[in-house]
Amino acid sequence: MEEWKKVIGEQALKAGIINDPQWLDKLDDSMPVWAVLDILVKFAEKFETQYNSYD
């Protein structure tokens, strides 16, 4: 496995995106589209701007 993939996996583990170190051995495995979309939706929800208008 390429080193850059390992670095990304370690960053994901450190950031809490993945919580099982065994995933680091599966970085070349395929992901179903629904799983990728689930991650993107959760990311978008987490980083949506949370503000109230002062108007």
PDBQT receptor file of N, H, CA, C and O in Angstrom, charges set to zero:
ATOM      1  N   MET A   1       0.842  -1.164   0.000  1.00  0.00    +0.000 N 
ATOM      2  CA  MET A   1       0.000   0.000   0.000  1.00  0.00    +0.000 C 
ATOM      3  C   MET A   1       0.899   1.243   0.000  1.00  0.00    +0.000 C 
ATOM      4  O   MET A   1       1.933   1.284   0.667  1.00  0.00    +0.000 OA
ATOM      5  N   GLU A   2       0.475   2.252  -0.767  1.00  0.00    +0.000 N 
ATOM      6  H   GLU A   2      -0.365   2.219  -1.308  1.00  0.00    +0.000 HD
ATOM      7  CA  GLU A   2       1.261   3.469  -0.866  1.00  0.00    +0.000 C 
ATOM      8  C   GLU A   2       1.263   4.232   0.462  1.00  0.00    +0.000 C 
ATOM      9  O   GLU A   2       0.296   4.183   1.221  1.00  0.00    +0.000 OA
ATOM     10  N   GLU A   3       2.343   4.920   0.722  1.00  0.00    +0.000 N 
ATOM     11  H   GLU A   3       3.129   4.960   0.105  1.00  0.00    +0.000 HD
ATOM     12  CA  GLU A   3       2.515   5.659   1.973  1.00  0.00    +0.000 C 
ATOM     13  C   GLU A   3       1.470   6.757   2.137  1.00  0.00    +0.000 C 
ATOM     14  O   GLU A   3       0.997   7.003   3.247  1.00  0.00    +0.000 OA
ATOM     15  N   TRP A   4       1.102   7.424   1.030  1.00  0.00    +0.000 N 
ATOM     16  H   TRP A   4       1.486   7.225   0.128  1.00  0.00    +0.000 HD
ATOM     17  CA  TRP A   4       0.134   8.522   1.134  1.00  0.00    +0.000 C 
ATOM     18  C   TRP A   4      -1.227   8.016   1.600  1.00  0.00    +0.000 C 
ATOM     19  O   TRP A   4      -1.958   8.739   2.277  1.00  0.00    +0.000 OA
ATOM     20  N   LYS A   5      -1.570   6.792   1.245  1.00  0.00    +0.000 N 
ATOM     21  H   LYS A   5      -0.976   6.204   0.695  1.00  0.00    +0.000 HD
ATOM     22  CA  LYS A   5      -2.834   6.213   1.707  1.00  0.00    +0.000 C 
ATOM     23  C   LYS A   5      -2.774   5.955   3.212  1.00  0.00    +0.000 C 
ATOM     24  O   LYS A   5      -3.745   6.188   3.933  1.00  0.00    +0.000 OA
ATOM     25  N   LYS A   6      -1.629   5.472   3.671  1.00  0.00    +0.000 N 
ATOM     26  H   LYS A   6      -0.840   5.283   3.086  1.00  0.00    +0.000 HD
ATOM     27  CA  LYS A   6      -1.465   5.228   5.107  1.00  0.00    +0.000 C 
ATOM     28  C   LYS A   6      -1.582   6.530   5.895  1.00  0.00    +0.000 C 
ATOM     29  O   LYS A   6      -2.184   6.564   6.968  1.00  0.00    +0.000 OA
ATOM     30  N   VAL A   7      -1.007   7.591   5.358  1.00  0.00    +0.000 N 
ATOM     31  H   VAL A   7      -0.518   7.563   4.486  1.00  0.00    +0.000 HD
ATOM     32  CA  VAL A   7      -1.068   8.892   6.031  1.00  0.00    +0.000 C 
ATOM     33  C   VAL A   7      -2.523   9.362   6.136  1.00  0.00    +0.000 C 
ATOM     34  O   VAL A   7      -2.942   9.840   7.190  1.00  0.00    +0.000 OA
ATOM     35  N   ILE A   8      -3.279   9.233   5.071  1.00  0.00    +0.000 N 
ATOM     36  H   ILE A   8      -2.938   8.845   4.215  1.00  0.00    +0.000 HD
ATOM     37  CA  ILE A   8      -4.693   9.623   5.092  1.00  0.00    +0.000 C 
ATOM     38  C   ILE A   8      -5.452   8.780   6.104  1.00  0.00    +0.000 C 
ATOM     39  O   ILE A   8      -6.268   9.309   6.859  1.00  0.00    +0.000 OA
ATOM     40  N   GLY A   9      -5.200   7.491   6.132  1.00  0.00    +0.000 N 
ATOM     41  H   GLY A   9      -4.537   7.061   5.519  1.00  0.00    +0.000 HD
ATOM     42  CA  GLY A   9      -5.867   6.611   7.092  1.00  0.00    +0.000 C 
ATOM     43  C   GLY A   9      -5.541   6.988   8.525  1.00  0.00    +0.000 C 
ATOM     44  O   GLY A   9      -6.424   6.995   9.383  1.00  0.00    +0.000 OA
ATOM     45  N   GLU A  10      -4.287   7.298   8.788  1.00  0.00    +0.000 N 
ATOM     46  H   GLU A  10      -3.571   7.292   8.090  1.00  0.00    +0.000 HD
ATOM     47  CA  GLU A  10      -3.882   7.699  10.141  1.00  0.00    +0.000 C 
ATOM     48  C   GLU A  10      -4.515   9.030  10.531  1.00  0.00    +0.000 C 
ATOM     49  O   GLU A  10      -4.896   9.220  11.686  1.00  0.00    +0.000 OA
ATOM     50  N   GLN A  11      -4.631   9.956   9.574  1.00  0.00    +0.000 N 
ATOM     51  H   GLN A  11      -4.322   9.802   8.636  1.00  0.00    +0.000 HD
ATOM     52  CA  GLN A  11      -5.295  11.232   9.848  1.00  0.00    +0.000 C 
ATOM     53  C   GLN A  11      -6.774  11.014  10.156  1.00  0.00    +0.000 C 
ATOM     54  O   GLN A  11      -7.326  11.651  11.052  1.00  0.00    +0.000 OA
ATOM     55  N   ALA A  12      -7.410  10.118   9.416  1.00  0.00    +0.000 N 
ATOM     56  H   ALA A  12      -6.961   9.600   8.687  1.00  0.00    +0.000 HD
ATOM     57  CA  ALA A  12      -8.828   9.823   9.652  1.00  0.00    +0.000 C 
ATOM     58  C   ALA A  12      -9.031   9.193  11.021  1.00  0.00    +0.000 C 
ATOM     59  O   ALA A  12     -10.009   9.493  11.706  1.00  0.00    +0.000 OA
ATOM     60  N   LEU A  13      -8.126   8.334  11.417  1.00  0.00    +0.000 N 
ATOM     61  H   LEU A  13      -7.332   8.090  10.860  1.00  0.00    +0.000 HD
ATOM     62  CA  LEU A  13      -8.199   7.706  12.736  1.00  0.00    +0.000 C 
ATOM     63  C   LEU A  13      -8.022   8.760  13.834  1.00  0.00    +0.000 C 
ATOM     64  O   LEU A  13      -8.774   8.785  14.808  1.00  0.00    +0.000 OA
ATOM     65  N   LYS A  14      -7.040   9.610  13.670  1.00  0.00    +0.000 N 
ATOM     66  H   LYS A  14      -6.429   9.590  12.879  1.00  0.00    +0.000 HD
ATOM     67  CA  LYS A  14      -6.768  10.663  14.649  1.00  0.00    +0.000 C 
ATOM     68  C   LYS A  14      -7.943  11.637  14.765  1.00  0.00    +0.000 C 
ATOM     69  O   LYS A  14      -8.254  12.109  15.859  1.00  0.00    +0.000 OA
ATOM     70  N   ALA A  15      -8.597  11.937  13.634  1.00  0.00    +0.000 N 
ATOM     71  H   ALA A  15      -8.344  11.553  12.746  1.00  0.00    +0.000 HD
ATOM     72  CA  ALA A  15      -9.713  12.885  13.614  1.00  0.00    +0.000 C 
ATOM     73  C   ALA A  15     -11.031  12.258  14.077  1.00  0.00    +0.000 C 
ATOM     74  O   ALA A  15     -12.028  12.960  14.250  1.00  0.00    +0.000 OA
ATOM     75  N   GLY A  16     -11.034  10.945  14.277  1.00  0.00    +0.000 N 
ATOM     76  H   GLY A  16     -10.224  10.375  14.137  1.00  0.00    +0.000 HD
ATOM     77  CA  GLY A  16     -12.253  10.280  14.712  1.00  0.00    +0.000 C 
ATOM     78  C   GLY A  16     -13.194   9.923  13.575  1.00  0.00    +0.000 C 
ATOM     79  O   GLY A  16     -14.332   9.522  13.820  1.00  0.00    +0.000 OA
ATOM     80  N   ILE A  17     -12.740  10.061  12.339  1.00  0.00    +0.000 N 
ATOM     81  H   ILE A  17     -11.815  10.387  12.140  1.00  0.00    +0.000 HD
ATOM     82  CA  ILE A  17     -13.568   9.696  11.189  1.00  0.00    +0.000 C 
ATOM     83  C   ILE A  17     -13.741   8.190  11.137  1.00  0.00    +0.000 C 
ATOM     84  O   ILE A  17     -14.817   7.688  10.811  1.00  0.00    +0.000 OA
ATOM     85  N   ILE A  18     -12.671   7.472  11.461  1.00  0.00    +0.000 N 
ATOM     86  H   ILE A  18     -11.797   7.880  11.725  1.00  0.00    +0.000 HD
ATOM     87  CA  ILE A  18     -12.754   6.029  11.661  1.00  0.00    +0.000 C 
ATOM     88  C   ILE A  18     -12.336   5.774  13.101  1.00  0.00    +0.000 C 
ATOM     89  O   ILE A  18     -11.546   6.529  13.667  1.00  0.00    +0.000 OA
ATOM     90  N   ASN A  19     -12.863   4.718  13.687  1.00  0.00    +0.000 N 
ATOM     91  H   ASN A  19     -13.506   4.105  13.227  1.00  0.00    +0.000 HD
ATOM     92  CA  ASN A  19     -12.561   4.475  15.091  1.00  0.00    +0.000 C 
ATOM     93  C   ASN A  19     -11.971   3.090  15.352  1.00  0.00    +0.000 C 
ATOM     94  O   ASN A  19     -11.818   2.684  16.503  1.00  0.00    +0.000 OA
ATOM     95  N   ASP A  20     -11.648   2.383  14.301  1.00  0.00    +0.000 N 
ATOM     96  H   ASP A  20     -11.772   2.713  13.366  1.00  0.00    +0.000 HD
ATOM     97  CA  ASP A  20     -11.088   1.051  14.439  1.00  0.00    +0.000 C 
ATOM     98  C   ASP A  20      -9.770   0.982  13.658  1.00  0.00    +0.000 C 
ATOM     99  O   ASP A  20      -9.786   1.092  12.432  1.00  0.00    +0.000 OA
ATOM    100  N   PRO A  21      -8.647   0.807  14.327  1.00  0.00    +0.000 N 
ATOM    101  CA  PRO A  21      -7.361   0.770  13.627  1.00  0.00    +0.000 C 
ATOM    102  C   PRO A  21      -7.272  -0.317  12.561  1.00  0.00    +0.000 C 
ATOM    103  O   PRO A  21      -6.410  -0.244  11.686  1.00  0.00    +0.000 OA
ATOM    104  N   GLN A  22      -8.137  -1.314  12.613  1.00  0.00    +0.000 N 
ATOM    105  H   GLN A  22      -8.838  -1.374  13.324  1.00  0.00    +0.000 HD
ATOM    106  CA  GLN A  22      -8.116  -2.369  11.592  1.00  0.00    +0.000 C 
ATOM    107  C   GLN A  22      -8.470  -1.824  10.207  1.00  0.00    +0.000 C 
ATOM    108  O   GLN A  22      -8.136  -2.436   9.193  1.00  0.00    +0.000 OA
ATOM    109  N   TRP A  23      -9.152  -0.668  10.166  1.00  0.00    +0.000 N 
ATOM    110  H   TRP A  23      -9.424  -0.171  10.990  1.00  0.00    +0.000 HD
ATOM    111  CA  TRP A  23      -9.473  -0.057   8.875  1.00  0.00    +0.000 C 
ATOM    112  C   TRP A  23      -8.207   0.334   8.119  1.00  0.00    +0.000 C 
ATOM    113  O   TRP A  23      -8.221   0.428   6.891  1.00  0.00    +0.000 OA
ATOM    114  N   LEU A  24      -7.122   0.558   8.840  1.00  0.00    +0.000 N 
ATOM    115  H   LEU A  24      -7.111   0.481   9.837  1.00  0.00    +0.000 HD
ATOM    116  CA  LEU A  24      -5.879   0.952   8.182  1.00  0.00    +0.000 C 
ATOM    117  C   LEU A  24      -5.344  -0.152   7.282  1.00  0.00    +0.000 C 
ATOM    118  O   LEU A  24      -4.540   0.114   6.389  1.00  0.00    +0.000 OA
ATOM    119  N   ASP A  25      -5.778  -1.382   7.504  1.00  0.00    +0.000 N 
ATOM    120  H   ASP A  25      -6.431  -1.598   8.229  1.00  0.00    +0.000 HD
ATOM    121  CA  ASP A  25      -5.380  -2.497   6.646  1.00  0.00    +0.000 C 
ATOM    122  C   ASP A  25      -6.314  -2.672   5.457  1.00  0.00    +0.000 C 
ATOM    123  O   ASP A  25      -6.067  -3.518   4.599  1.00  0.00    +0.000 OA
ATOM    124  N   LYS A  26      -7.385  -1.882   5.394  1.00  0.00    +0.000 N 
ATOM    125  H   LYS A  26      -7.585  -1.194   6.092  1.00  0.00    +0.000 HD
ATOM    126  CA  LYS A  26      -8.404  -2.042   4.358  1.00  0.00    +0.000 C 
ATOM    127  C   LYS A  26      -8.545  -0.807   3.473  1.00  0.00    +0.000 C 
ATOM    128  O   LYS A  26      -9.580  -0.620   2.832  1.00  0.00    +0.000 OA
ATOM    129  N   LEU A  27      -7.526   0.027   3.432  1.00  0.00    +0.000 N 
ATOM    130  H   LEU A  27      -6.685  -0.125   3.952  1.00  0.00    +0.000 HD
ATOM    131  CA  LEU A  27      -7.640   1.288   2.709  1.00  0.00    +0.000 C 
ATOM    132  C   LEU A  27      -7.784   1.113   1.197  1.00  0.00    +0.000 C 
ATOM    133  O   LEU A  27      -8.221   2.039   0.515  1.00  0.00    +0.000 OA
ATOM    134  N   ASP A  28      -7.430  -0.040   0.668  1.00  0.00    +0.000 N 
ATOM    135  H   ASP A  28      -7.075  -0.793   1.222  1.00  0.00    +0.000 HD
ATOM    136  CA  ASP A  28      -7.593  -0.287  -0.760  1.00  0.00    +0.000 C 
ATOM    137  C   ASP A  28      -8.920  -0.972  -1.095  1.00  0.00    +0.000 C 
ATOM    138  O   ASP A  28      -9.214  -1.216  -2.266  1.00  0.00    +0.000 OA
ATOM    139  N   ASP A  29      -9.722  -1.282  -0.069  1.00  0.00    +0.000 N 
ATOM    140  H   ASP A  29      -9.483  -1.084   0.882  1.00  0.00    +0.000 HD
ATOM    141  CA  ASP A  29     -11.023  -1.906  -0.317  1.00  0.00    +0.000 C 
ATOM    142  C   ASP A  29     -11.996  -0.890  -0.928  1.00  0.00    +0.000 C 
ATOM    143  O   ASP A  29     -11.862   0.316  -0.725  1.00  0.00    +0.000 OA
ATOM    144  N   SER A  30     -12.961  -1.395  -1.668  1.00  0.00    +0.000 N 
ATOM    145  H   SER A  30     -13.070  -2.375  -1.833  1.00  0.00    +0.000 HD
ATOM    146  CA  SER A  30     -13.992  -0.535  -2.255  1.00  0.00    +0.000 C 
ATOM    147  C   SER A  30     -15.032  -0.157  -1.210  1.00  0.00    +0.000 C 
ATOM    148  O   SER A  30     -15.258  -0.886  -0.245  1.00  0.00    +0.000 OA
ATOM    149  N   MET A  31     -15.665   1.002  -1.421  1.00  0.00    +0.000 N 
ATOM    150  H   MET A  31     -15.481   1.594  -2.205  1.00  0.00    +0.000 HD
ATOM    151  CA  MET A  31     -16.762   1.445  -0.558  1.00  0.00    +0.000 C 
ATOM    152  C   MET A  31     -18.009   1.557  -1.409  1.00  0.00    +0.000 C 
ATOM    153  O   MET A  31     -17.947   2.012  -2.552  1.00  0.00    +0.000 OA
ATOM    154  N   PRO A  32     -19.147   1.144  -0.859  1.00  0.00    +0.000 N 
ATOM    155  CA  PRO A  32     -20.388   1.334  -1.602  1.00  0.00    +0.000 C 
ATOM    156  C   PRO A  32     -20.733   2.832  -1.672  1.00  0.00    +0.000 C 
ATOM    157  O   PRO A  32     -20.372   3.605  -0.784  1.00  0.00    +0.000 OA
ATOM    158  N   VAL A  33     -21.417   3.210  -2.715  1.00  0.00    +0.000 N 
ATOM    159  H   VAL A  33     -21.710   2.582  -3.436  1.00  0.00    +0.000 HD
ATOM    160  CA  VAL A  33     -21.785   4.607  -2.918  1.00  0.00    +0.000 C 
ATOM    161  C   VAL A  33     -22.565   5.146  -1.724  1.00  0.00    +0.000 C 
ATOM    162  O   VAL A  33     -22.346   6.288  -1.320  1.00  0.00    +0.000 OA
ATOM    163  N   TRP A  34     -23.475   4.349  -1.146  1.00  0.00    +0.000 N 
ATOM    164  H   TRP A  34     -23.653   3.421  -1.475  1.00  0.00    +0.000 HD
ATOM    165  CA  TRP A  34     -24.280   4.844  -0.022  1.00  0.00    +0.000 C 
ATOM    166  C   TRP A  34     -23.396   5.224   1.159  1.00  0.00    +0.000 C 
ATOM    167  O   TRP A  34     -23.717   6.157   1.894  1.00  0.00    +0.000 OA
ATOM    168  N   ALA A  35     -22.294   4.518   1.350  1.00  0.00    +0.000 N 
ATOM    169  H   ALA A  35     -22.033   3.760   0.753  1.00  0.00    +0.000 HD
ATOM    170  CA  ALA A  35     -21.399   4.816   2.466  1.00  0.00    +0.000 C 
ATOM    171  C   ALA A  35     -20.665   6.135   2.232  1.00  0.00    +0.000 C 
ATOM    172  O   ALA A  35     -20.493   6.927   3.159  1.00  0.00    +0.000 OA
ATOM    173  N   VAL A  36     -20.240   6.364   1.012  1.00  0.00    +0.000 N 
ATOM    174  H   VAL A  36     -20.380   5.721   0.260  1.00  0.00    +0.000 HD
ATOM    175  CA  VAL A  36     -19.575   7.620   0.676  1.00  0.00    +0.000 C 
ATOM    176  C   VAL A  36     -20.556   8.777   0.842  1.00  0.00    +0.000 C 
ATOM    177  O   VAL A  36     -20.206   9.815   1.402  1.00  0.00    +0.000 OA
ATOM    178  N   LEU A  37     -21.773   8.600   0.359  1.00  0.00    +0.000 N 
ATOM    179  H   LEU A  37     -22.057   7.757  -0.097  1.00  0.00    +0.000 HD
ATOM    180  CA  LEU A  37     -22.780   9.655   0.487  1.00  0.00    +0.000 C 
ATOM    181  C   LEU A  37     -23.118   9.938   1.946  1.00  0.00    +0.000 C 
ATOM    182  O   LEU A  37     -23.317  11.093   2.323  1.00  0.00    +0.000 OA
ATOM    183  N   ASP A  38     -23.184   8.901   2.763  1.00  0.00    +0.000 N 
ATOM    184  H   ASP A  38     -23.023   7.963   2.457  1.00  0.00    +0.000 HD
ATOM    185  CA  ASP A  38     -23.467   9.077   4.182  1.00  0.00    +0.000 C 
ATOM    186  C   ASP A  38     -22.377   9.940   4.833  1.00  0.00    +0.000 C 
ATOM    187  O   ASP A  38     -22.680  10.827   5.631  1.00  0.00    +0.000 OA
ATOM    188  N   ILE A  39     -21.141   9.685   4.499  1.00  0.00    +0.000 N 
ATOM    189  H   ILE A  39     -20.895   8.965   3.851  1.00  0.00    +0.000 HD
ATOM    190  CA  ILE A  39     -20.037  10.477   5.033  1.00  0.00    +0.000 C 
ATOM    191  C   ILE A  39     -20.159  11.936   4.588  1.00  0.00    +0.000 C 
ATOM    192  O   ILE A  39     -19.976  12.854   5.389  1.00  0.00    +0.000 OA
ATOM    193  N   LEU A  40     -20.464  12.138   3.324  1.00  0.00    +0.000 N 
ATOM    194  H   LEU A  40     -20.613  11.393   2.674  1.00  0.00    +0.000 HD
ATOM    195  CA  LEU A  40     -20.567  13.503   2.815  1.00  0.00    +0.000 C 
ATOM    196  C   LEU A  40     -21.731  14.266   3.439  1.00  0.00    +0.000 C 
ATOM    197  O   LEU A  40     -21.603  15.451   3.748  1.00  0.00    +0.000 OA
ATOM    198  N   VAL A  41     -22.859  13.598   3.625  1.00  0.00    +0.000 N 
ATOM    199  H   VAL A  41     -22.963  12.635   3.374  1.00  0.00    +0.000 HD
ATOM    200  CA  VAL A  41     -24.016  14.241   4.254  1.00  0.00    +0.000 C 
ATOM    201  C   VAL A  41     -23.686  14.624   5.691  1.00  0.00    +0.000 C 
ATOM    202  O   VAL A  41     -23.988  15.739   6.117  1.00  0.00    +0.000 OA
ATOM    203  N   LYS A  42     -23.076  13.725   6.437  1.00  0.00    +0.000 N 
ATOM    204  H   LYS A  42     -22.831  12.819   6.091  1.00  0.00    +0.000 HD
ATOM    205  CA  LYS A  42     -22.697  14.031   7.823  1.00  0.00    +0.000 C 
ATOM    206  C   LYS A  42     -21.682  15.170   7.875  1.00  0.00    +0.000 C 
ATOM    207  O   LYS A  42     -21.758  16.027   8.756  1.00  0.00    +0.000 OA
ATOM    208  N   PHE A  43     -20.746  15.187   6.953  1.00  0.00    +0.000 N 
ATOM    209  H   PHE A  43     -20.683  14.491   6.237  1.00  0.00    +0.000 HD
ATOM    210  CA  PHE A  43     -19.768  16.261   6.890  1.00  0.00    +0.000 C 
ATOM    211  C   PHE A  43     -20.456  17.591   6.618  1.00  0.00    +0.000 C 
ATOM    212  O   PHE A  43     -20.172  18.591   7.278  1.00  0.00    +0.000 OA
ATOM    213  N   ALA A  44     -21.359  17.598   5.647  1.00  0.00    +0.000 N 
ATOM    214  H   ALA A  44     -21.590  16.786   5.112  1.00  0.00    +0.000 HD
ATOM    215  CA  ALA A  44     -22.072  18.835   5.309  1.00  0.00    +0.000 C 
ATOM    216  C   ALA A  44     -22.906  19.327   6.489  1.00  0.00    +0.000 C 
ATOM    217  O   ALA A  44     -22.934  20.527   6.764  1.00  0.00    +0.000 OA
ATOM    218  N   GLU A  45     -23.581  18.425   7.186  1.00  0.00    +0.000 N 
ATOM    219  H   GLU A  45     -23.558  17.451   6.963  1.00  0.00    +0.000 HD
ATOM    220  CA  GLU A  45     -24.381  18.814   8.340  1.00  0.00    +0.000 C 
ATOM    221  C   GLU A  45     -23.507  19.378   9.450  1.00  0.00    +0.000 C 
ATOM    222  O   GLU A  45     -23.893  20.338  10.117  1.00  0.00    +0.000 OA
ATOM    223  N   LYS A  46     -22.351  18.801   9.650  1.00  0.00    +0.000 N 
ATOM    224  H   LYS A  46     -22.037  18.021   9.108  1.00  0.00    +0.000 HD
ATOM    225  CA  LYS A  46     -21.462  19.231  10.721  1.00  0.00    +0.000 C 
ATOM    226  C   LYS A  46     -20.898  20.618  10.455  1.00  0.00    +0.000 C 
ATOM    227  O   LYS A  46     -20.704  21.399  11.387  1.00  0.00    +0.000 OA
ATOM    228  N   PHE A  47     -20.635  20.929   9.202  1.00  0.00    +0.000 N 
ATOM    229  H   PHE A  47     -20.793  20.295   8.445  1.00  0.00    +0.000 HD
ATOM    230  CA  PHE A  47     -19.962  22.171   8.873  1.00  0.00    +0.000 C 
ATOM    231  C   PHE A  47     -20.865  23.222   8.253  1.00  0.00    +0.000 C 
ATOM    232  O   PHE A  47     -20.373  24.231   7.748  1.00  0.00    +0.000 OA
ATOM    233  N   GLU A  48     -22.191  23.008   8.278  1.00  0.00    +0.000 N 
ATOM    234  H   GLU A  48     -22.591  22.188   8.688  1.00  0.00    +0.000 HD
ATOM    235  CA  GLU A  48     -23.099  24.053   7.826  1.00  0.00    +0.000 C 
ATOM    236  C   GLU A  48     -22.938  25.258   8.733  1.00  0.00    +0.000 C 
ATOM    237  O   GLU A  48     -22.676  25.116   9.927  1.00  0.00    +0.000 OA
ATOM    238  N   THR A  49     -23.092  26.422   8.175  1.00  0.00    +0.000 N 
ATOM    239  H   THR A  49     -23.305  26.537   7.205  1.00  0.00    +0.000 HD
ATOM    240  CA  THR A  49     -22.968  27.627   8.961  1.00  0.00    +0.000 C 
ATOM    241  C   THR A  49     -24.101  27.690   9.974  1.00  0.00    +0.000 C 
ATOM    242  O   THR A  49     -25.276  27.602   9.617  1.00  0.00    +0.000 OA
ATOM    243  N   GLN A  50     -23.737  27.841  11.234  1.00  0.00    +0.000 N 
ATOM    244  H   GLN A  50     -22.783  27.912  11.524  1.00  0.00    +0.000 HD
ATOM    245  CA  GLN A  50     -24.695  27.935  12.328  1.00  0.00    +0.000 C 
ATOM    246  C   GLN A  50     -24.717  29.376  12.816  1.00  0.00    +0.000 C 
ATOM    247  O   GLN A  50     -23.911  29.757  13.666  1.00  0.00    +0.000 OA
ATOM    248  N   TYR A  51     -25.614  30.163  12.296  1.00  0.00    +0.000 N 
ATOM    249  H   TYR A  51     -26.268  29.855  11.606  1.00  0.00    +0.000 HD
ATOM    250  CA  TYR A  51     -25.701  31.538  12.743  1.00  0.00    +0.000 C 
ATOM    251  C   TYR A  51     -27.149  31.998  12.708  1.00  0.00    +0.000 C 
ATOM    252  O   TYR A  51     -27.986  31.419  12.016  1.00  0.00    +0.000 OA
ATOM    253  N   ASN A  52     -27.425  33.035  13.456  1.00  0.00    +0.000 N 
ATOM    254  H   ASN A  52     -26.745  33.506  14.018  1.00  0.00    +0.000 HD
ATOM    255  CA  ASN A  52     -28.739  33.658  13.467  1.00  0.00    +0.000 C 
ATOM    256  C   ASN A  52     -28.618  35.052  12.903  1.00  0.00    +0.000 C 
ATOM    257  O   ASN A  52     -27.640  35.752  13.165  1.00  0.00    +0.000 OA
ATOM    258  N   SER A  53     -29.593  35.454  12.138  1.00  0.00    +0.000 N 
ATOM    259  H   SER A  53     -30.388  34.885  11.925  1.00  0.00    +0.000 HD
ATOM    260  CA  SER A  53     -29.588  36.783  11.545  1.00  0.00    +0.000 C 
ATOM    261  C   SER A  53     -29.858  37.826  12.618  1.00  0.00    +0.000 C 
ATOM    262  O   SER A  53     -30.665  37.604  13.521  1.00  0.00    +0.000 OA
ATOM    263  N   TYR A  54     -29.193  38.943  12.516  1.00  0.00    +0.000 N 
ATOM    264  H   TYR A  54     -28.538  39.123  11.783  1.00  0.00    +0.000 HD
ATOM    265  CA  TYR A  54     -29.414  40.038  13.463  1.00  0.00    +0.000 C 
ATOM    266  C   TYR A  54     -30.481  40.995  12.960  1.00  0.00    +0.000 C 
ATOM    267  O   TYR A  54     -30.778  41.994  13.615  1.00  0.00    +0.000 OA
ATOM    268  N   ASP A  55     -31.055  40.700  11.812  1.00  0.00    +0.000 N 
ATOM    269  H   ASP A  55     -30.814  39.888  11.280  1.00  0.00    +0.000 HD
ATOM    270  CA  ASP A  55     -32.096  41.574  11.233  1.00  0.00    +0.000 C 
ATOM    271  C   ASP A  55     -33.388  41.454  11.985  1.00  0.00    +0.000 C 
ATOM    272  O   ASP A  55     -34.368  42.113  11.639  1.00  0.00    +0.000 OA
TER     273      ASP A  55
